[in-house]
Amino acid sequence: MWHSAKLNYKSCGHKLIEVLNTSHSAFFLLALSLITTTAIAQDFPDAVGDFSFDSSSFGDDFFIQQEDNKPDWLVPFTFKLSQQIYGQANSHEVQLPDGTTRQKPAQIENNRLSLLTRYQNPFASGWLLQASAQAKLYWSGDYEYRANDHHIDTEFRLNEFFVQHSADDQSFKLGAQTVVWGENDGNSVLDVINTSEFRDLTIIDIEDARLNQWMLVWDRFGANKHLSTFLNLYPEFNPPPVRGSPFFFEPSYNLTDYKRDKPLFEIGTRMRWTFTGSDIAIMAAYLQENQLRYEAPVDGTGDAVAKANDFLLLGFSANRAIGKLLLKLDLSYSQGILADVLYSPLNKTMPPSVRTRKINQLGGSVGFEYAISNDQNISMGISAQSIADAEDKLRTGESMIADDVSGNALVRYSNSLRNGDLLLAATVQSALDAATLLISLSANYTLSDNLSLMSQIISTQADNDSALAVLDEDVRIGFTLSWSF
């Protein structure tokens, strides 16, 4: 979460190198992907059967059994109305990387009402239309309320919207959706396809922060294999932190949206094989980095110039079930990732400056899930990334700013009590160098068939020289009352 949440604001205000145009290797991958897809697809047997739809597409925690007296037009809809209140519990002072300090008073940070609507309609044989949208009202005390000049603010977002057609052993999905390749939940090095938004500390999991993108996805299923290919003709980028939120920083220049002066696209293919007790998969993709880089304006005033960067991704994933234990492994190789370097000129009268270089990066995630009992589950994952050829990419006087190896560790525990009416959960996430630490404790209690209450305590620690120093010694307490209908 930490690495996904932060923007590379160190590069703001410095001249960055011009992003390379789409490389010949991208077109080679595109051609290779199409050829490989066609060749492999011919090997699939036509023996999967008709596609069927059920409540699992929603998730067990959301789907509500429809009542017999519900109007026909409302049957495909489910709703979830939630009132959320979170606040900083302790007044304290934090020291920032630039040496300044910030007072953090105990106060309400989140006071908002949200309505989540989901729609699922198998309107014809083999056809499915699915959508979800969210509307929010930000009341007095919410940081969005304060950022809106102390007026009630509103927001509407279409989260998911796609149509799916399935016949025999094939499936096509067109619309706003997610593509998840990693085995490790929460910190996989392969989950870099969809963008994400960690707006505040009420969202601490990548699964909750992941944003949909408009794609065409084709799946073909065999007896023990699954081929999946996606094409995205309008890649999006991570949105900047919302003003007033815990992750917000004041940039040197105004951060603007990317100006699409040239066509952008993303394409990828994954082949997955299933064996007794295990799965393995290989994948390749041409992608745009989710995080934009920003270049200072030419005249030194005005808006920063947003720069996109394309790269190639090769990956491998596997899992292995041994009794109640599920082992997971993700490996990635990223070619052409942008990284900041520090340039110290030979002329000592000139000040050091920050530049960017394209580097290659190796990544790995390893973890497990263990079912302690029918009601208890524990999981752990460790993710790390390392620069593959830093010395070859650097020029005279340049040195890497980032550590040679970076990553995080994630531990989760859940316990279901009172016949499932009470769910206790704990999450601990830490950077590998222990520079940041997050601990979350939550209890979700089902009051009735439609009403539930969640309480949560979130504690964060961060070194004063880390990018998240502003979260040091924070303790947040929150409650969310939800009504599903």
C-alpha positions in Angstrom: 0.0 0.0 0.0 2.7 2.4 0.9 4.5 2.3 -2.4 1.3 2.5 -4.4 -0.1 5.3 -2.4 2.7 7.8 -2.6 3.4 10.1 -5.6 6.9 10.7 -6.7 6.8 14.3 -5.6 10.6 14.6 -5.4 10.7 14.9 -9.2 8.3 18.0 -9.1 10.2 21.2 -9.8 13.1 19.4 -11.6 13.6 19.0 -15.3 13.0 15.4 -16.3 14.1 13.7 -19.5 11.6 13.5 -22.3 9.6 10.2 -22.3 10.5 7.9 -25.1 8.0 7.4 -27.9 6.4 4.0 -28.2 9.3 1.6 -28.8 9.7 -0.9 -31.6 9.6 -3.6 -28.8 6.1 -2.5 -28.0 4.9 -3.3 -31.5 6.9 -6.5 -31.5 5.1 -7.5 -28.3 1.7 -6.6 -29.8 2.4 -8.8 -32.8 3.8 -11.6 -30.7 0.8 -11.4 -28.4 -1.7 -11.7 -31.2 0.2 -14.5 -32.9 0.7 -16.4 -29.7 -3.0 -16.0 -28.7 -4.2 -17.3 -32.1 -1.8 -20.2 -32.0 -2.5 -21.3 -28.5 -6.3 -20.9 -28.9 -6.3 -23.6 -31.6 -5.2 -26.2 -29.1 -8.2 -25.7 -26.8 -10.9 -28.5 -26.8 -14.5 -27.3 -27.2 -15.7 -28.8 -23.9 -16.6 -26.3 -21.3 -20.3 -26.0 -21.6 -22.7 -23.1 -21.3 -21.8 -20.1 -19.2 -24.0 -19.6 -16.1 -24.4 -16.6 -13.7 -24.7 -16.6 -10.0 -24.3 -14.4 -6.9 -20.5 -15.0 -6.7 -19.9 -12.2 -9.2 -20.9 -9.8 -6.5 -19.0 -11.2 -3.6 -20.6 -13.0 -0.6 -20.5 -9.9 1.6 -22.7 -7.8 -0.7 -25.2 -10.0 -2.5 -28.7 -9.9 -1.0 -31.2 -12.6 -1.8 -34.1 -11.0 -3.7 -37.5 -10.9 -2.1 -40.4 -12.4 -4.0 -42.4 -9.2 -3.8 -39.7 -7.0 -5.2 -40.6 -5.2 -8.4 -39.2 -6.8 -11.5 -37.2 -3.7 -12.5 -35.5 -3.7 -9.1 -34.5 -7.3 -9.1 -31.1 -6.8 -10.8 -30.2 -4.0 -8.3 -28.6 -4.2 -4.9 -27.9 -1.1 -2.7 -25.7 -0.3 0.2 -26.1 2.9 2.2 -23.3 3.7 4.6 -22.6 6.5 7.1 -18.9 6.7 8.0 -17.2 8.7 10.7 -13.4 8.5 11.2 -11.2 10.8 13.3 -7.7 11.4 14.5 -7.6 10.3 18.1 -4.5 11.9 19.4 -3.1 15.4 19.1 0.6 15.4 18.3 3.4 16.9 16.2 5.2 15.3 13.3 8.5 16.1 11.7 8.6 16.2 7.9 11.6 15.3 5.6 12.3 19.0 4.9 12.9 19.6 8.6 9.6 21.4 9.3 7.0 20.2 11.7 3.2 19.9 11.5 0.6 20.0 14.2 -2.0 17.2 13.9 -4.9 17.9 16.2 -7.5 15.3 17.3 -10.4 16.0 15.0 -12.9 14.4 12.7 -11.4 13.6 9.3 -14.1 11.6 7.6 -17.8 12.3 7.9 -19.6 11.1 4.8 -22.7 9.3 3.5 -22.3 7.0 0.6 -24.6 5.0 -1.6 -23.2 2.0 -3.5 -25.4 0.6 -6.3 -24.7 -2.6 -8.1 -26.6 -4.0 -11.1 -26.3 -7.5 -12.5 -28.6 -8.6 -15.3 -28.2 -11.9 -17.3 -30.6 -10.4 -19.9 -30.2 -13.2 -22.4 -28.7 -16.6 -22.8 -25.0 -16.2 -22.5 -25.2 -12.4 -21.9 -24.5 -10.4 -18.8 -24.7 -6.7 -18.0 -23.0 -5.6 -14.8 -22.4 -2.2 -13.3 -21.7 -0.5 -10.0 -21.6 3.2 -9.1 -21.1 5.2 -5.9 -22.5 8.6 -4.8 -21.1 10.4 -1.7 -22.0 13.4 0.4 -19.2 14.9 2.5 -20.7 16.5 5.7 -19.3 19.1 8.0 -15.9 17.9 9.5 -14.9 15.8 6.5 -11.6 16.9 4.9 -13.5 17.1 1.6 -15.9 19.6 3.3 -13.0 21.7 4.5 -11.3 21.6 1.1 -14.6 22.8 -0.5 -14.5 26.1 1.5 -16.6 24.6 4.3 -19.5 23.6 2.1 -21.1 20.2 1.7 -19.4 18.5 -1.3 -20.7 15.7 -3.5 -19.1 13.0 -5.7 -20.4 10.4 -8.2 -18.2 7.7 -9.7 -19.0 4.9 -12.1 -16.9 2.0 -10.7 -17.7 -0.8 -13.1 -19.7 -1.1 -16.3 -19.3 -4.0 -18.7 -21.2 -6.4 -20.9 -20.1 -10.0 -21.2 -20.9 -12.7 -23.7 -20.1 -16.3 -23.1 -20.6 -19.3 -25.4 -19.0 -22.7 -25.3 -15.5 -22.2 -24.1 -15.1 -18.5 -24.8 -16.0 -15.3 -23.0 -15.8 -11.6 -24.1 -16.0 -8.7 -21.7 -16.1 -5.1 -22.9 -16.2 -2.1 -20.6 -14.9 -0.8 -17.3 -13.3 -3.7 -15.4 -10.2 -4.9 -13.6 -7.5 -7.4 -14.6 -5.8 -9.1 -11.7 -2.8 -11.3 -12.5 -1.0 -11.8 -9.1 -1.5 -14.7 -6.7 -0.6 -12.7 -3.6 -3.5 -10.5 -2.4 -2.6 -6.9 -1.5 1.1 -6.7 -2.5 1.7 -8.7 -5.7 4.4 -7.3 -8.0 2.1 -8.4 -11.0 -0.9 -6.3 -10.0 0.2 -3.2 -12.0 -2.4 -3.2 -14.8 -5.2 -1.2 -13.2 -4.7 2.1 -11.5 -5.4 2.7 -7.8 -6.4 5.5 -5.4 -5.5 5.5 -1.7 -7.5 8.5 -0.8 -7.3 8.2 2.9 -6.6 5.7 5.7 -10.1 4.2 5.5 -8.7 2.4 2.4 -5.7 0.3 3.3 -6.0 -2.7 0.8 -5.1 -2.6 -2.8 -8.3 -4.7 -3.5 -10.4 -1.7 -2.3 -8.3 1.0 -3.9 -8.1 -0.6 -7.4 -9.8 1.4 -10.1 -11.5 0.0 -13.2 -10.4 0.8 -16.7 -12.1 0.5 -20.1 -10.9 -2.7 -21.7 -11.8 -5.6 -24.0 -11.0 -8.9 -22.4 -11.1 -12.3 -24.2 -11.0 -15.5 -22.2 -10.8 -19.0 -23.5 -11.1 -22.1 -21.3 -9.7 -25.6 -21.8 -9.8 -28.7 -19.7 -6.9 -27.6 -17.6 -5.9 -24.3 -19.0 -7.1 -20.7 -19.3 -6.0 -18.1 -21.9 -6.8 -14.5 -21.2 -6.0 -11.4 -23.3 -6.8 -7.8 -22.7 -6.6 -4.6 -24.8 -6.9 -1.1 -23.3 -7.1 1.7 -25.9 -7.4 4.5 -23.2 -5.0 3.9 -20.3 -5.7 5.9 -17.2 -3.2 7.0 -14.5 -3.3 7.2 -10.7 -5.2 10.3 -9.6 -3.2 12.7 -7.4 -4.0 12.9 -3.7 -7.1 14.8 -2.8 -6.5 18.2 -1.1 -6.8 17.8 2.7 -6.5 14.1 2.7 -3.7 12.4 4.8 -1.7 11.7 1.7 -1.9 15.2 0.3 1.3 17.3 -0.1 1.6 20.8 -1.6 3.5 20.4 -4.9 5.9 22.9 -6.3 3.6 23.4 -9.3 0.0 22.6 -10.1 -0.4 19.0 -11.1 -2.5 18.6 -14.2 -3.9 15.7 -16.2 -1.9 14.1 -18.9 -2.4 15.7 -22.4 -3.0 12.9 -24.8 -1.0 14.2 -27.8 -0.4 10.7 -29.1 -2.3 7.4 -29.0 -1.7 5.3 -25.9 -2.7 1.6 -25.5 -2.0 -1.4 -23.3 -2.1 -5.1 -24.3 -1.3 -8.3 -22.4 -1.7 -12.0 -22.5 -1.7 -14.6 -19.7 -1.7 -18.4 -20.1 -2.7 -20.4 -16.9 -2.4 -24.2 -16.4 -4.3 -26.0 -13.6 -3.0 -29.2 -12.1 -4.0 -31.2 -9.0 -3.4 -28.9 -6.1 -1.7 -26.1 -8.0 -1.7 -23.6 -10.8 1.0 -21.9 -12.8 0.9 -19.0 -15.3 3.1 -17.0 -17.6 2.3 -13.6 -18.9 3.5 -10.7 -21.0 2.2 -7.2 -21.4 3.0 -3.8 -22.9 1.9 -1.2 -20.3 1.9 2.5 -19.3 3.3 3.2 -15.8 0.3 4.0 -13.6 2.1 6.9 -11.9 2.7 9.9 -14.0 6.0 11.9 -13.8 5.9 15.7 -13.7 8.2 18.2 -15.4 8.6 21.8 -14.3 7.0 24.3 -16.7 9.4 25.8 -19.2 9.0 29.4 -17.9 9.1 28.3 -14.3 5.5 29.2 -13.5 2.2 27.7 -14.1 1.2 24.0 -14.4 3.6 21.1 -14.3 3.8 19.0 -17.4 2.6 15.4 -16.9 4.7 12.7 -18.6 3.7 9.1 -19.3 6.1 6.2 -19.6 5.7 2.8 -21.4 7.3 -0.4 -20.3 7.3 -4.1 -20.9 6.3 -6.7 -18.3 7.1 -10.4 -18.2 5.7 -12.4 -15.3 5.3 -15.9 -13.8 2.9 -16.9 -11.0 2.2 -20.2 -9.2 0.3 -21.6 -6.2 0.4 -24.9 -4.4 -2.2 -26.3 -2.0 -0.9 -28.6 0.8 -3.8 -29.5 3.1 -5.0 -26.3 4.7 -2.0 -24.4 3.4 -1.9 -22.5 0.1 1.5 -21.3 -1.0 1.8 -18.4 -3.5 4.6 -17.0 -5.7 4.7 -14.1 -8.2 7.8 -13.0 -10.2 8.1 -10.0 -12.6 10.6 -8.5 -14.9 9.8 -4.9 -16.0 11.9 -3.3 -18.8 11.9 0.5 -19.1 10.7 1.7 -15.7 11.5 5.3 -14.9 13.6 5.9 -11.8 15.0 9.1 -10.2 18.8 9.6 -10.1 20.9 12.3 -8.4 23.4 14.1 -10.7 26.4 15.6 -9.0 28.3 17.7 -11.6 32.1 17.7 -11.7 32.0 21.4 -11.4 31.4 21.7 -7.7 30.0 25.2 -8.1 26.9 23.7 -9.7 24.2 22.3 -7.4 23.2 18.7 -7.6 20.0 18.0 -9.6 17.5 15.2 -10.1 17.2 13.4 -13.4 15.3 10.3 -14.6 16.6 7.2 -16.3 14.9 4.1 -17.7 16.0 1.0 -15.8 15.0 -2.6 -15.6 13.5 -4.0 -12.5 13.1 -7.5 -11.0 10.3 -8.2 -8.5 9.0 -11.0 -6.4 6.2 -11.7 -4.1 5.9 -14.8 -1.9 3.2 -15.7 0.6 0.8 -18.2 2.0 -2.8 -18.6 3.3 -3.6 -21.0 6.1 -7.1 -22.0 7.2 -6.7 -22.5 11.0 -10.3 -23.6 11.2 -13.5 -23.0 9.3 -13.8 -19.7 11.0 -10.2 -18.5 11.3 -7.7 -17.7 8.5 -4.3 -16.2 8.5 -2.2 -15.0 5.5 1.2 -13.4 4.9 3.0 -12.0 1.9 6.4 -10.4 1.3 7.0 -8.3 -1.8 10.4 -6.9 -3.0 11.7 -5.1 -6.0 15.3 -4.6 -7.1 17.0 -2.7 -9.9 18.5 -5.2 -12.4 21.2 -3.1 -14.1 21.6 0.2 -12.3 25.3 0.6 -13.1 24.7 0.2 -16.9 22.0 2.8 -16.9 23.8 5.5 -15.0 26.1 8.1 -16.4 29.1 9.9 -14.9 28.2 11.8 -11.8 24.8 10.0 -11.4 23.7 7.8 -8.5 20.4 6.1 -7.6 18.2 7.9 -5.1 16.0 4.9 -4.2 17.3 1.9 -2.2 18.6 -1.1 -4.2 15.8 -3.2 -2.8 12.4 -2.0 -1.7 9.2 -3.7 -0.7 6.8 -4.5 2.1 5.4 -7.3 4.3 1.7 -7.9 4.8 0.0 -10.1 7.5 -3.7 -10.6 7.8 -5.8 -12.5 10.4 -9.6 -13.0 10.5 -11.9 -14.8 12.9 -15.7 -15.3 12.4 -17.7 -15.6 15.6 -21.4 -15.9 16.6 -22.4 -17.9 13.5 -20.8 -15.4 11.2 -22.5 -12.3 12.8 -19.2 -11.0 14.2 -16.0 -10.8 12.1 -12.8 -9.8 13.8 -9.8 -8.8 11.6 -6.3 -7.6 12.0 -3.9 -6.3 9.4 -0.2 -5.4 9.8 1.8 -3.9 6.9 5.4 -2.8 7.1 8.1 -1.6 4.7 11.0 -4.0 4.4 13.3 -1.4 6.0 10.7 -0.8 8.7 10.5 2.9 7.7 6.7 2.7 7.7 4.2 0.5 9.7 0.4 0.2 9.6 -1.7 -1.7 12.1 -5.4 -2.1 11.6 -7.9 -3.8 14.0 -11.6 -4.1 13.0 -14.8 -5.6 14.1 -17.8 -6.0 11.8 -21.1 -6.9 13.6 -24.2 -7.9 11.7 -27.2 -6.3 13.6 -29.8 -7.7 11.3 -30.3 -9.2 7.8 -29.8 -5.7 6.3 -27.9 -3.7 9.0 -24.2 -4.0 10.0 -21.8 -1.9 12.0 -18.0 -1.8 11.6 -15.6 -0.3 14.0 -11.9 0.1 13.3 -8.7 1.4 14.9 -5.7 2.3 12.6 -2.3 3.1 13.9 0.6 4.3 11.6 4.3 4.9 12.3 6.8 6.4 9.8 10.4 7.6 10.0 10.8 11.3 9.7 12.9 10.9 6.6 10.3 8.7 4.7 7.8 9.9 2.2 5.0 9.1 4.6 6.5 11.0 7.6 3.2 13.0 7.9 1.5 9.8 9.2 3.9 9.2 12.1 2.2 8.4 15.4 -1.3 8.8 13.9 -4.1 6.9 15.6 -7.5 6.8 13.9 -10.8 5.5 15.2 -13.8 5.0 12.9 -17.3 3.6 12.6 -19.3 2.7 9.6 -23.0 1.9 9.8 -24.3 0.1 6.6 -27.8 -0.7 5.4 -28.1 -3.2 2.5 -31.3 -3.5 0.6 
